């Protein structure tokens, strides 16, 4: 079971909604198979952490480039995290 729900818009674009109640305190480190552009639509205290880096706070309007096969994790805030994800 994933800590998020997806709504597929096109073959390469989806809206992902993370629910803080479905997240574990120590979110799972993971790598994605494709490069991604992520646009944050809603966030209240959510953070992203890349391997060997400190977490950074996500804010509405932020645009992130996540390269394929790089380790990262999402750390929960309050309320939902809503993002548009485009796989490149």
Backbone as XML, in Angstrom:
<?xml version="1.0"?>
<chain id="A" units="angstrom">
  <residue number="1" name="UNK">
    <atom name="N" x="0.839" y="-1.179" z="0.000"/>
    <atom name="CA" x="0.000" y="0.000" z="0.000"/>
    <atom name="C" x="0.885" y="1.244" z="0.000"/>
  </residue>
  <residue number="2" name="UNK">
    <atom name="N" x="0.621" y="2.135" z="-0.917"/>
    <atom name="CA" x="1.398" y="3.366" z="-1.036"/>
    <atom name="C" x="0.836" y="4.448" z="-0.112"/>
  </residue>
  <residue number="3" name="UNK">
    <atom name="N" x="1.698" y="5.371" z="0.310"/>
    <atom name="CA" x="1.221" y="6.482" z="1.146"/>
    <atom name="C" x="0.655" y="7.631" z="0.311"/>
  </residue>
  <residue number="4" name="UNK">
    <atom name="N" x="0.274" y="7.342" z="-0.926"/>
    <atom name="CA" x="-0.234" y="8.374" z="-1.820"/>
    <atom name="C" x="-1.284" y="7.801" z="-2.751"/>
  </residue>
  <residue number="5" name="UNK">
    <atom name="N" x="-2.022" y="8.713" z="-3.392"/>
    <atom name="CA" x="-2.972" y="8.361" z="-4.446"/>
    <atom name="C" x="-2.571" y="9.123" z="-5.696"/>
  </residue>
  <residue number="6" name="UNK">
    <atom name="N" x="-2.674" y="8.450" z="-6.841"/>
    <atom name="CA" x="-2.335" y="9.067" z="-8.119"/>
    <atom name="C" x="-3.579" y="9.260" z="-8.969"/>
  </residue>
  <residue number="7" name="UNK">
    <atom name="N" x="-3.590" y="10.362" z="-9.714"/>
    <atom name="CA" x="-4.563" y="10.593" z="-10.782"/>
    <atom name="C" x="-3.758" y="10.795" z="-12.046"/>
  </residue>
  <residue number="8" name="UNK">
    <atom name="N" x="-3.853" y="9.853" z="-12.971"/>
    <atom name="CA" x="-3.077" y="9.910" z="-14.216"/>
    <atom name="C" x="-3.734" y="10.902" z="-15.165"/>
  </residue>
  <residue number="9" name="UNK">
    <atom name="N" x="-2.976" y="11.920" z="-15.602"/>
    <atom name="CA" x="-3.497" y="12.913" z="-16.538"/>
    <atom name="C" x="-3.162" y="12.544" z="-17.970"/>
  </residue>
  <residue number="10" name="UNK">
    <atom name="N" x="-1.903" y="12.130" z="-18.194"/>
    <atom name="CA" x="-1.450" y="11.638" z="-19.497"/>
    <atom name="C" x="-0.518" y="10.465" z="-19.212"/>
  </residue>
  <residue number="11" name="UNK">
    <atom name="N" x="0.056" y="9.890" z="-20.257"/>
    <atom name="CA" x="0.965" y="8.758" z="-20.060"/>
    <atom name="C" x="2.162" y="9.124" z="-19.187"/>
  </residue>
  <residue number="12" name="UNK">
    <atom name="N" x="2.571" y="10.389" z="-19.197"/>
    <atom name="CA" x="3.773" y="10.775" z="-18.453"/>
    <atom name="C" x="3.526" y="11.782" z="-17.330"/>
  </residue>
  <residue number="13" name="UNK">
    <atom name="N" x="2.271" y="12.208" z="-17.147"/>
    <atom name="CA" x="1.976" y="13.230" z="-16.131"/>
    <atom name="C" x="0.873" y="12.722" z="-15.196"/>
  </residue>
  <residue number="14" name="UNK">
    <atom name="N" x="1.094" y="12.916" z="-13.895"/>
    <atom name="CA" x="0.088" y="12.528" z="-12.907"/>
    <atom name="C" x="0.080" y="13.524" z="-11.756"/>
  </residue>
  <residue number="15" name="UNK">
    <atom name="N" x="-1.030" y="13.571" z="-11.069"/>
    <atom name="CA" x="-1.119" y="14.328" z="-9.824"/>
    <atom name="C" x="-1.030" y="13.312" z="-8.694"/>
  </residue>
  <residue number="16" name="UNK">
    <atom name="N" x="-0.143" y="13.581" z="-7.771"/>
    <atom name="CA" x="0.064" y="12.670" z="-6.637"/>
    <atom name="C" x="-0.278" y="13.409" z="-5.355"/>
  </residue>
  <residue number="17" name="UNK">
    <atom name="N" x="-1.102" y="12.761" z="-4.525"/>
    <atom name="CA" x="-1.519" y="13.326" z="-3.236"/>
    <atom name="C" x="-1.007" y="12.406" z="-2.131"/>
  </residue>
  <residue number="18" name="UNK">
    <atom name="N" x="-0.099" y="12.949" z="-1.302"/>
    <atom name="CA" x="0.425" y="12.219" z="-0.152"/>
    <atom name="C" x="-0.404" y="12.573" z="1.071"/>
  </residue>
  <residue number="19" name="UNK">
    <atom name="N" x="-0.772" y="11.562" z="1.835"/>
    <atom name="CA" x="-1.543" y="11.731" z="3.065"/>
    <atom name="C" x="-0.602" y="11.518" z="4.250"/>
  </residue>
  <residue number="20" name="UNK">
    <atom name="N" x="-0.447" y="12.511" z="5.132"/>
    <atom name="CA" x="0.495" y="12.341" z="6.244"/>
    <atom name="C" x="0.114" y="11.187" z="7.168"/>
  </residue>
  <residue number="21" name="UNK">
    <atom name="N" x="-1.152" y="10.811" z="7.191"/>
    <atom name="CA" x="-1.591" y="9.703" z="8.041"/>
    <atom name="C" x="-1.173" y="8.345" z="7.500"/>
  </residue>
  <residue number="22" name="UNK">
    <atom name="N" x="-0.769" y="8.298" z="6.232"/>
    <atom name="CA" x="-0.315" y="7.044" z="5.621"/>
    <atom name="C" x="1.205" y="6.932" z="5.598"/>
  </residue>
  <residue number="23" name="UNK">
    <atom name="N" x="1.887" y="7.997" z="6.040"/>
    <atom name="CA" x="3.349" y="8.022" z="5.998"/>
    <atom name="C" x="3.920" y="7.481" z="7.301"/>
  </residue>
  <residue number="24" name="UNK">
    <atom name="N" x="5.024" y="6.759" z="7.185"/>
    <atom name="CA" x="5.733" y="6.331" z="8.387"/>
    <atom name="C" x="6.634" y="7.474" z="8.836"/>
  </residue>
  <residue number="25" name="UNK">
    <atom name="N" x="7.010" y="7.455" z="10.098"/>
    <atom name="CA" x="7.856" y="8.525" z="10.621"/>
    <atom name="C" x="9.197" y="8.569" z="9.884"/>
  </residue>
  <residue number="26" name="UNK">
    <atom name="N" x="9.735" y="7.411" z="9.605"/>
    <atom name="CA" x="10.973" y="7.317" z="8.827"/>
    <atom name="C" x="10.573" y="6.905" z="7.414"/>
  </residue>
  <residue number="27" name="UNK">
    <atom name="N" x="10.281" y="7.870" z="6.585"/>
    <atom name="CA" x="9.828" y="7.570" z="5.229"/>
    <atom name="C" x="10.870" y="6.764" z="4.479"/>
  </residue>
  <residue number="28" name="UNK">
    <atom name="N" x="10.400" y="5.960" z="3.579"/>
    <atom name="CA" x="11.258" y="5.029" z="2.860"/>
    <atom name="C" x="12.130" y="5.740" z="1.837"/>
  </residue>
  <residue number="29" name="UNK">
    <atom name="N" x="13.427" y="5.470" z="1.934"/>
    <atom name="CA" x="14.349" y="5.931" z="0.899"/>
    <atom name="C" x="14.044" y="5.137" z="-0.359"/>
  </residue>
  <residue number="30" name="UNK">
    <atom name="N" x="14.065" y="5.806" z="-1.502"/>
    <atom name="CA" x="13.785" y="5.113" z="-2.758"/>
    <atom name="C" x="14.467" y="5.818" z="-3.920"/>
  </residue>
  <residue number="31" name="UNK">
    <atom name="N" x="14.472" y="5.128" z="-5.051"/>
    <atom name="CA" x="14.980" y="5.679" z="-6.308"/>
    <atom name="C" x="13.919" y="5.442" z="-7.369"/>
  </residue>
  <residue number="32" name="UNK">
    <atom name="N" x="13.803" y="6.383" z="-8.294"/>
    <atom name="CA" x="12.844" y="6.255" z="-9.387"/>
    <atom name="C" x="13.593" y="5.885" z="-10.664"/>
  </residue>
  <residue number="33" name="UNK">
    <atom name="N" x="12.937" y="5.110" z="-11.519"/>
    <atom name="CA" x="13.577" y="4.616" z="-12.735"/>
    <atom name="C" x="13.719" y="5.684" z="-13.823"/>
  </residue>
  <residue number="34" name="UNK">
    <atom name="N" x="12.944" y="6.771" z="-13.715"/>
    <atom name="CA" x="12.996" y="7.812" z="-14.737"/>
    <atom name="C" x="13.249" y="9.171" z="-14.096"/>
  </residue>
  <residue number="35" name="UNK">
    <atom name="N" x="13.832" y="10.080" z="-14.893"/>
    <atom name="CA" x="13.953" y="11.465" z="-14.444"/>
    <atom name="C" x="12.546" y="12.017" z="-14.250"/>
  </residue>
  <residue number="36" name="UNK">
    <atom name="N" x="12.407" y="12.913" z="-13.274"/>
    <atom name="CA" x="11.098" y="13.501" z="-12.994"/>
    <atom name="C" x="11.218" y="14.995" z="-12.756"/>
  </residue>
  <residue number="37" name="UNK">
    <atom name="N" x="10.219" y="15.710" z="-13.238"/>
    <atom name="CA" x="10.011" y="17.095" z="-12.861"/>
    <atom name="C" x="8.804" y="17.096" z="-11.946"/>
  </residue>
  <residue number="38" name="UNK">
    <atom name="N" x="8.941" y="17.707" z="-10.769"/>
    <atom name="CA" x="7.872" y="17.714" z="-9.779"/>
    <atom name="C" x="7.529" y="19.169" z="-9.465"/>
  </residue>
  <residue number="39" name="UNK">
    <atom name="N" x="6.246" y="19.511" z="-9.590"/>
    <atom name="CA" x="5.758" y="20.842" z="-9.243"/>
    <atom name="C" x="4.876" y="20.692" z="-8.008"/>
  </residue>
  <residue number="40" name="UNK">
    <atom name="N" x="5.218" y="21.417" z="-6.948"/>
    <atom name="CA" x="4.469" y="21.341" z="-5.701"/>
    <atom name="C" x="3.255" y="22.266" z="-5.778"/>
  </residue>
  <residue number="41" name="UNK">
    <atom name="N" x="2.062" y="21.698" z="-5.578"/>
    <atom name="CA" x="0.833" y="22.479" z="-5.593"/>
    <atom name="C" x="0.384" y="22.852" z="-4.181"/>
  </residue>
  <residue number="42" name="UNK">
    <atom name="N" x="0.495" y="21.901" z="-3.245"/>
    <atom name="CA" x="0.121" y="22.147" z="-1.849"/>
    <atom name="C" x="1.145" y="21.487" z="-0.943"/>
  </residue>
  <residue number="43" name="UNK">
    <atom name="N" x="1.524" y="22.187" z="0.115"/>
    <atom name="CA" x="2.458" y="21.626" z="1.088"/>
    <atom name="C" x="2.420" y="22.477" z="2.350"/>
  </residue>
  <residue number="44" name="UNK">
    <atom name="N" x="2.425" y="21.806" z="3.498"/>
    <atom name="CA" x="2.509" y="22.496" z="4.783"/>
    <atom name="C" x="3.521" y="21.744" z="5.640"/>
  </residue>
  <residue number="45" name="UNK">
    <atom name="N" x="4.763" y="22.148" z="5.535"/>
    <atom name="CA" x="5.808" y="21.544" z="6.339"/>
    <atom name="C" x="6.402" y="20.266" z="5.784"/>
  </residue>
  <residue number="46" name="UNK">
    <atom name="N" x="5.983" y="19.847" z="4.611"/>
    <atom name="CA" x="6.568" y="18.656" z="3.987"/>
    <atom name="C" x="7.995" y="18.973" z="3.540"/>
  </residue>
  <residue number="47" name="UNK">
    <atom name="N" x="8.835" y="17.944" z="3.530"/>
    <atom name="CA" x="10.234" y="18.123" z="3.129"/>
    <atom name="C" x="10.670" y="16.979" z="2.225"/>
  </residue>
  <residue number="48" name="UNK">
    <atom name="N" x="11.705" y="17.246" z="1.442"/>
    <atom name="CA" x="12.357" y="16.217" z="0.645"/>
    <atom name="C" x="13.809" y="16.161" z="1.091"/>
  </residue>
  <residue number="49" name="UNK">
    <atom name="N" x="14.334" y="14.955" z="1.122"/>
    <atom name="CA" x="15.734" y="14.774" z="1.483"/>
    <atom name="C" x="16.399" y="13.898" z="0.449"/>
  </residue>
  <residue number="50" name="UNK">
    <atom name="N" x="17.514" y="14.386" z="-0.078"/>
    <atom name="CA" x="18.336" y="13.609" z="-0.998"/>
    <atom name="C" x="19.488" y="13.001" z="-0.216"/>
  </residue>
  <residue number="51" name="UNK">
    <atom name="N" x="20.010" y="11.921" z="-0.724"/>
    <atom name="CA" x="21.109" y="11.219" z="-0.057"/>
    <atom name="C" x="22.254" y="12.172" z="0.262"/>
  </residue>
  <residue number="52" name="UNK">
    <atom name="N" x="22.760" y="12.079" z="1.483"/>
    <atom name="CA" x="23.889" y="12.877" z="1.961"/>
    <atom name="C" x="23.601" y="14.379" z="1.997"/>
  </residue>
  <residue number="53" name="UNK">
    <atom name="N" x="22.321" y="14.756" z="2.065"/>
    <atom name="CA" x="21.937" y="16.164" z="2.151"/>
    <atom name="C" x="20.924" y="16.344" z="3.273"/>
  </residue>
  <residue number="54" name="UNK">
    <atom name="N" x="20.804" y="17.563" z="3.748"/>
    <atom name="CA" x="19.798" y="17.894" z="4.746"/>
    <atom name="C" x="18.436" y="18.036" z="4.050"/>
  </residue>
  <residue number="55" name="UNK">
    <atom name="N" x="17.346" y="17.756" z="4.759"/>
    <atom name="CA" x="16.013" y="17.936" z="4.161"/>
    <atom name="C" x="15.748" y="19.402" z="3.831"/>
  </residue>
  <residue number="56" name="UNK">
    <atom name="N" x="14.983" y="19.618" z="2.763"/>
    <atom name="CA" x="14.561" y="20.967" z="2.408"/>
    <atom name="C" x="13.035" y="21.023" z="2.427"/>
  </residue>
  <residue number="57" name="UNK">
    <atom name="N" x="12.498" y="22.139" z="2.864"/>
    <atom name="CA" x="11.055" y="22.326" z="2.954"/>
    <atom name="C" x="10.474" y="22.568" z="1.573"/>
  </residue>
  <residue number="58" name="UNK">
    <atom name="N" x="9.363" y="21.903" z="1.298"/>
    <atom name="CA" x="8.660" y="22.057" z="0.025"/>
    <atom name="C" x="7.568" y="23.110" z="0.181"/>
  </residue>
  <residue number="59" name="UNK">
    <atom name="N" x="7.509" y="24.009" z="-0.804"/>
    <atom name="CA" x="6.514" y="25.085" z="-0.788"/>
    <atom name="C" x="5.736" y="25.080" z="-2.106"/>
  </residue>
  <residue number="60" name="UNK">
    <atom name="N" x="4.466" y="25.490" z="-2.065"/>
    <atom name="CA" x="3.706" y="25.586" z="-3.309"/>
    <atom name="C" x="4.453" y="26.440" z="-4.334"/>
  </residue>
  <residue number="61" name="UNK">
    <atom name="N" x="4.517" y="25.945" z="-5.556"/>
    <atom name="CA" x="5.231" y="26.635" z="-6.627"/>
    <atom name="C" x="6.640" y="26.128" z="-6.843"/>
  </residue>
  <residue number="62" name="UNK">
    <atom name="N" x="7.193" y="25.388" z="-5.886"/>
    <atom name="CA" x="8.536" y="24.822" z="-6.072"/>
    <atom name="C" x="8.531" y="23.863" z="-7.250"/>
  </residue>
  <residue number="63" name="UNK">
    <atom name="N" x="9.609" y="23.887" z="-8.017"/>
    <atom name="CA" x="9.804" y="22.955" z="-9.121"/>
    <atom name="C" x="11.089" y="22.188" z="-8.839"/>
  </residue>
  <residue number="64" name="UNK">
    <atom name="N" x="10.974" y="20.868" z="-8.764"/>
    <atom name="CA" x="12.113" y="20.014" z="-8.453"/>
    <atom name="C" x="12.477" y="19.163" z="-9.659"/>
  </residue>
  <residue number="65" name="UNK">
    <atom name="N" x="13.745" y="18.968" z="-9.864"/>
    <atom name="CA" x="14.237" y="18.039" z="-10.874"/>
    <atom name="C" x="14.856" y="16.870" z="-10.111"/>
  </residue>
  <residue number="66" name="UNK">
    <atom name="N" x="14.305" y="15.690" z="-10.281"/>
    <atom name="CA" x="14.823" y="14.509" z="-9.606"/>
    <atom name="C" x="15.371" y="13.567" z="-10.672"/>
  </residue>
  <residue number="67" name="UNK">
    <atom name="N" x="16.674" y="13.367" z="-10.644"/>
    <atom name="CA" x="17.315" y="12.496" z="-11.628"/>
    <atom name="C" x="17.033" y="11.036" z="-11.307"/>
  </residue>
  <residue number="68" name="UNK">
    <atom name="N" x="16.939" y="10.233" z="-12.349"/>
    <atom name="CA" x="16.676" y="8.809" z="-12.158"/>
    <atom name="C" x="17.761" y="8.169" z="-11.299"/>
  </residue>
  <residue number="69" name="UNK">
    <atom name="N" x="17.339" y="7.200" z="-10.528"/>
    <atom name="CA" x="18.210" y="6.375" z="-9.681"/>
    <atom name="C" x="18.983" y="7.149" z="-8.623"/>
  </residue>
  <residue number="70" name="UNK">
    <atom name="N" x="18.486" y="8.338" z="-8.228"/>
    <atom name="CA" x="19.092" y="9.044" z="-7.098"/>
    <atom name="C" x="18.240" y="8.782" z="-5.860"/>
  </residue>
  <residue number="71" name="UNK">
    <atom name="N" x="18.889" y="8.488" z="-4.752"/>
    <atom name="CA" x="18.188" y="8.188" z="-3.508"/>
    <atom name="C" x="17.565" y="9.457" z="-2.929"/>
  </residue>
  <residue number="72" name="UNK">
    <atom name="N" x="16.302" y="9.350" z="-2.504"/>
    <atom name="CA" x="15.609" y="10.452" z="-1.864"/>
    <atom name="C" x="14.412" y="9.917" z="-1.082"/>
  </residue>
  <residue number="73" name="UNK">
    <atom name="N" x="13.867" y="10.766" z="-0.232"/>
    <atom name="CA" x="12.665" y="10.405" z="0.509"/>
    <atom name="C" x="11.867" y="11.663" z="0.806"/>
  </residue>
  <residue number="74" name="UNK">
    <atom name="N" x="10.568" y="11.467" z="1.082"/>
    <atom name="CA" x="9.661" y="12.549" z="1.425"/>
    <atom name="C" x="9.359" y="12.436" z="2.919"/>
  </residue>
  <residue number="75" name="UNK">
    <atom name="N" x="9.470" y="13.562" z="3.619"/>
    <atom name="CA" x="9.190" y="13.601" z="5.052"/>
    <atom name="C" x="7.895" y="14.368" z="5.276"/>
  </residue>
  <residue number="76" name="UNK">
    <atom name="N" x="6.960" y="13.775" z="6.021"/>
    <atom name="CA" x="5.622" y="14.364" z="6.130"/>
    <atom name="C" x="5.569" y="15.662" z="6.918"/>
  </residue>
  <residue number="77" name="UNK">
    <atom name="N" x="4.583" y="16.458" z="6.512"/>
    <atom name="CA" x="4.235" y="17.678" z="7.225"/>
    <atom name="C" x="2.822" y="17.510" z="7.747"/>
  </residue>
  <residue number="78" name="UNK">
    <atom name="N" x="2.051" y="18.587" z="7.688"/>
    <atom name="CA" x="0.649" y="18.518" z="8.098"/>
    <atom name="C" x="-0.211" y="18.719" z="6.857"/>
  </residue>
  <residue number="79" name="UNK">
    <atom name="N" x="-1.360" y="18.141" z="6.848"/>
    <atom name="CA" x="-2.206" y="18.220" z="5.664"/>
    <atom name="C" x="-1.579" y="17.416" z="4.538"/>
  </residue>
  <residue number="80" name="UNK">
    <atom name="N" x="-2.223" y="17.434" z="3.387"/>
    <atom name="CA" x="-1.736" y="16.675" z="2.241"/>
    <atom name="C" x="-0.616" y="17.407" z="1.512"/>
  </residue>
  <residue number="81" name="UNK">
    <atom name="N" x="0.248" y="16.634" z="0.884"/>
    <atom name="CA" x="1.212" y="17.144" z="-0.082"/>
    <atom name="C" x="0.639" y="16.798" z="-1.450"/>
  </residue>
  <residue number="82" name="UNK">
    <atom name="N" x="0.476" y="17.809" z="-2.307"/>
    <atom name="CA" x="-0.063" y="17.607" z="-3.641"/>
    <atom name="C" x="0.971" y="18.076" z="-4.648"/>
  </residue>
  <residue number="83" name="UNK">
    <atom name="N" x="1.288" y="17.203" z="-5.606"/>
    <atom name="CA" x="2.325" y="17.530" z="-6.597"/>
    <atom name="C" x="1.934" y="16.998" z="-7.968"/>
  </residue>
  <residue number="84" name="UNK">
    <atom name="N" x="2.366" y="17.721" z="-8.994"/>
    <atom name="CA" x="2.276" y="17.253" z="-10.360"/>
    <atom name="C" x="3.613" y="16.610" z="-10.687"/>
  </residue>
  <residue number="85" name="UNK">
    <atom name="N" x="3.589" y="15.374" z="-11.155"/>
    <atom name="CA" x="4.820" y="14.665" z="-11.483"/>
    <atom name="C" x="4.827" y="14.384" z="-12.975"/>
  </residue>
  <residue number="86" name="UNK">
    <atom name="N" x="5.905" y="14.812" z="-13.628"/>
    <atom name="CA" x="6.084" y="14.539" z="-15.048"/>
    <atom name="C" x="7.337" y="13.689" z="-15.203"/>
  </residue>
  <residue number="87" name="UNK">
    <atom name="N" x="7.164" y="12.490" z="-15.732"/>
    <atom name="CA" x="8.307" y="11.618" z="-16.007"/>
    <atom name="C" x="8.882" y="11.997" z="-17.355"/>
  </residue>
  <residue number="88" name="UNK">
    <atom name="N" x="10.203" y="12.104" z="-17.390"/>
    <atom name="CA" x="10.877" y="12.555" z="-18.606"/>
    <atom name="C" x="11.540" y="11.370" z="-19.296"/>
  </residue>
</chain>
